[in-house]
Amino acid sequence: MVATPAAVSRLPDGGRFVALDSLRGICALGVAAFHVEGGGPLFESAVVRNAWLLVDFFFVLSGFVIAASYGDRLASGFPIRRYMLLRLGRIYPLHLAVLAAYVALELALWAFAPGGWSLREPFSPPRSWQQLLLALSLLQGFVPDASRIWNGQSWSIAIEVWLYLAMALAWAALGKGAWRAALAAAALAGFALVVEWDGVVPMTGYLLRGVLGFGVGVACWQIWRRREAWLGARVATAIEVAICLSCVAALAWLPPASWRVIAADVIFALAILIFAGERGRVSRWLCAGPWVLLGTLSYSIYMVHPLVLGRATDLLRFAGLGELVMADGIPLRRIAAPPLVADLIGLAMLAAAVAAAWLSWRWLEYPARQWSRTRAARFGAAREESAAPTI
């Protein structure tokens, strides 16, 4: 990602939002925990069952970091082609690889699966050939049930890609004042969510959540870059602890109302503004090695964890500790074990997902990112990319 020297000088750790990167890793692990079905008290707790809201943290963080990295340069004429090549090189190869893995599973189901092994026909919805075209073109976020289509977790990635492009066009057209358009779009999206206008095509609820979070994130960057002074360490620590408790409380107690995504985005925006400064003890703790590694693996964790959890549950079925049931017309793989054992199995599955994410990052995500940087260098983007924040 691209940042001006002036912007980089205002960032902690010489240009990296390290604590925010670690928070993204924690949120990716939280989303993975949400997808563990049939767990015990831990995985059935309100915090974990509402962890799907952490996807909205990704939207807010993306808006913040894209604005920090590219906003001024795009407003000054940085080529959109280079920008989109770098963005797609960051996310599309892993998306394509995971999608290919699901296609291979469907082929194996069609060729080898015994009767009763699956509760639906191969290549039937939500993994039909027609829906595969949507996933390949990153258009699934514009249709209902986007989170079920093929590699369902990629719905948020699909929406982010189009937000990247829309925001780039806004910066090119409106200059540095484009953040006002982003904030206005966020306000409209929030209003549409509250009045439940998400059935209006193509404004699905998924897309509205993306526009809301991304726009709030872009506005957050404008607030953060204009700060004159930052908090003292003790005050910052107290606020960081309060923000963390607020995030947990939001997951535990926000009611299933149409405004809860807005409330969550406000809390996430405050968290980003506080932790971007890395002044308190909590943010310093987040800059420690294990959390930094988790942040590095966050995208791979998010993309590969459904594959790992699904195949692990298939193996559990052989041992009588897993089951396949229908939920809302979709086959659902669940742990079938006593509560405490189910929690231990769930934790082991998360550990396996992190291990698979490391392999994914090492052999696919990182090489693809380096390839995209090399390609972008042919268009003159190498220097800007090397100066960019690394989220």
N, C-alpha and C positions, 0 to 999 in steps of 0.2 A: 504494500500500500504506500501511497505517496504523501509526503508531508513537506511543508515548507521548512527551511531552517529555523524561522522564527517560531513555528508551531512546535518543532522538536525541542527547542530550548525550553519550552514550558512544560514538557512532559517529564515525569519521574524516570529515573534510571536511564537517562540518555536516550529516551525515545520509545520506551516500552511501558505500557500500562500493565505491569506484571500482576498486580493484585487483581485487576479486572479479568485478566486472562485466567488466573486461578479460579475466580468466581465462576467464570464460564465453564470451567472443568467440573466444578461442584454441581452446577446446574445440569450439565449433560449427564452426570451420574444420577442426579435426582430424577431426570426424565426416564433414564433406564430403569430405575427402581420402580417408577410408576407402571412400567410395562411388565413387571414381574407379577404374574397372576397366581392367586391361590396361596399367598404367603401367610405367615402367622401374624401376631400382634404388630410387629414392626412394619411389614409391608402392607398391612391393612389399616394402618393408622391414617388419620385424616391428613397429616402432612404429606405422606407418600401418595395417597389417593388423589390429592389435589396438585401433585407435582407437575402435571401437564401445563400448569400456568408458567412454569419456568421457561417454556419455549418463548414466552413473551419477553423474558429477560434478554434472550438472544436478539430479538428485534430491536429493543431499546439500545442494547450495547452496539449492535451493528450500525445503527444510525449515528451514534456518538463517534465511533471509531472511523467510519467512512467519512464523516464530516471533518474529523481531525486530520485524516490522512490525505484526502483528496479535494475537500471543498474549495479551498483557496486556489488550488492549481486548476481545477476544472473551470472555476470562474474566470481564470486568467488565460484560458485557451488550451489547457492540456488536452490532447486528443482523446475523445471518448473511445475510439477504437482500441488504443493501448490500455486504457483503464478497464474496459470490458474483457480484454484478453487476459489481463492479470486476474480479474475476478473469476472468470470462468476457469482459468487454469488452477485456481485455488480450490474450487468446489466440484467442478463437473467430473473429473476423472474418477473420484471415489464414488460419486453418485452413479456413474455409469457401471463401475465394477460391481457395486452392490446390486444394481438392477440386473446385471448379467447373472449374478449368483441366484437371484430369484427366478430368472428364466430357466436356468439349469435345474433348479428344484422342481419347477413345473414339468419340465421334460422328464425328469426322473419319476415324478408322480404318475405321469402318463404312461411311461414305459414299464416301470417296475413295481409300483406300489400295490400291495395286496388289497383286496376288497375290505372296506371298513377303515383303512388307514387314514383316509381323508373324508371329510364330510361334504365335499363339493367336487365337481368335475374339474380336471385340469384345464387351465386357460379359460376359466369362467370368471365372471365378476367376483371380486374386484381386481382380478388379474387376467383380464381378457386381452386379446391382441389389440383391440381398439384403445383400451386404456394404457397399453404399453406405449403407444404413440404419444399420448399425453405426457407420460412420465419422461420419455426421451426428450421431448421438446420443452420440458419444465413448464407445462401449462396446467398441471393437475390442481394447482391452487385456485383456479378459476371455476372449478366445478364442485358440486356438493360431494360430501364423503371423500374429500381429498386425502384424509389421513388413512384411508383404507386401500388406496390404489397402489398396487405393486409394493415398492419399498416405501410404505406409507409415511415414514418419518421425513421423507424428502419434501413433503408439501411445504414446509417452512423454507427450505432451501430454494424451492421453485419461486416462491413469493419474493424472497430476498433478491434473487437475480433481477427480477423485473423492477423492484424498488431501486436497485443499484442504477439501472438504466434510466428510470424516471427521474431520479435525483440528479444524475449527471446532466440530463437534458435541462433540468431546472437551473442548475448552476450555469450551464452554457448560455441559457436564455436570459436569466435574471441576475447573474453575477452573484456577489457575496450576500445579497439579500434573499437568496433562494430559501434560506432557512425559514423565512416567514411563510412562504408557500407550503413548506413541509409541515410547519406547525398548524396552519389552517387546514391542511388535508387531514392531519391527525385529529383535530377537533371535530371535523365533519364525520370521520370514521367512528370516533367515540360516540357521537350523537346517534349515528346509524345503528351502532351496537345496542345502545340503550333502548331505542325505540324498536329494535328487532327488525331492521330493514335488510338483514343479511340475506334474505331470499331474493333480493333484486339482482338479476344477472347483469354483469359478471361480478358484482360485489358480494361474494360469499363471505361468511363469517371469518373464514381463514384469512382472506385478503384484507378485510377490515382490521383484523388484529395486527396484521403486518404493517399496514399504513399507519395505524395508531402508534404502535411501538416505535417504528422507524422514525416517524416525524418527531416524537417526543425525544428520541435520542439525538437527532440533529439539533433540536433546540437546546438540549443539555450541553452540547459542545459550545454553543454560543455563550451560555452562562459560565461554563468552566473557564473558557479562555479569557474572559473579562475580569476574572478575580484580581483584586489588588493585593490581597494578603491571604495567607492560609491559616488554618487553625493551629493552635499549640498542640503538642503531642498528647497531653492529658485530656484536653477537651475533645480532640479528634478520636481518641480511644473510646471515650464515653459515648460519643455519637455513633461510632462504628458498632459498638456492642448493641446500642439501641436499634440501629438499622437491622442488624442480624436478627434480633428478637422480633422486630416488626415483620420481617420476611417470614419467619417461622409462624408467627401468629396469623399472618395473612393466609398462609397455606392451610392452617388448622381451622380457622374460624370464618373466613370470608364466605358468606352465604351463596348459594347457587343462583345469584341474581345477574341480570344483564349488565350491571355496572361493575362486576368484580374484576374484569380484565382491566378496566380503567384504574380501579383502586390499586391493583397489582402493579400496573405500569408506573403509577406515581411513586410507589415504594421503590421499585427498581430504579427509577430515575434518581431518586435521592441516594440510593446505594452507589450508583455510578459516580455521582458528583462527589460523594465523600471518599470513596475508595480510590478514585483517580488520583487524589493527592498523596496517598500512601504516607499519611502522617501518624496514624495511630498504631498501637501494638497489634491489633487484629490484621491490619493490612500488611504489616511487617511479617507477621506469621504466615500470611498468604504468599509472601515472597520466598518462603522456604522451599527447598528442593522438591519434596513429594507433591506439593500443591502446584508448583510450576510445571512439573511433569504432567499432572492431571490436566492443566490448562493446555499444554501442548497437544495432548491427545484428545481434546474435547470434541473436535469435529469428527474424528474417527470413532470415538465412543458413541456419539450421537447417531452416526450412520450405520455402524455394524452391530450395535447391541440387539436389535430385533432378530437378526439372523442367529446370533449366539444363543439368545434366550429361547428361541423357537426350537433350534436343534437340540439344545440341552433338555428341553421338556420332552422332545421325541425320545431321547435316550431314557429319560425317567419313566416313560410309558412302558418300556421293556422291563423295568424293575418294579412296576406296579406303583410308582410314586408320581405319576403324571397322568393326565387325562385330556381328552379332546372333546369339547362341548360346543354347542351353538349358542352364540350370544348376539342378539340383534341381527340374526341372519348371517353371521360371520363365524367361521370356526375359530374357537379360542382354545389355546393350549394353556393348561393350568397345572400347578403343582398339586398333588393329592397326597398329603402327608399330615401328621399331627402338627399343631401350630408351631411349636418351637423348632421341630425338625424342618418344617417348611421355611421358616426364617433362615435357618442355617443353609439350606439348599439355595434359597434366594441370594444370600450373600456370596455363596460360592459361584453362582451364575454371574453375579456382577463382577467378581474377580476375573472370571473367564472372559467377560466382555472387555474388561480393561486390557487384559493380555492380548486378546485378538485385536484391539484397537492399536496397541503398540506395533504389532506386526503390520497392520494396515498403514499406519503412519510411516513406518520405516521403509516399507517396500512399495508403497503406492502413493500415499498422500504427499510425502516430502519430495520424492523424485518428480512427481507431476508438477509440484509447485516450482521446483528448480527449472524444469523444462519450460514452464510458462514464462518464467523470468528471462530465460535465455531467448525465447522467441520474442518477447517484448523488447529485449535489448536491440533487436534488429530495427525496431521502430524508435529507438532512442530513449527507452524507458528505464534502462539499467540504473543510472545514477539516482533517479528519483525513488526507485524501488528499494535501493540499498539504504536510503535515508528514512524509510517508512517505519512507523510503529508496526510491531509484528503480530498483533492480534489479527 
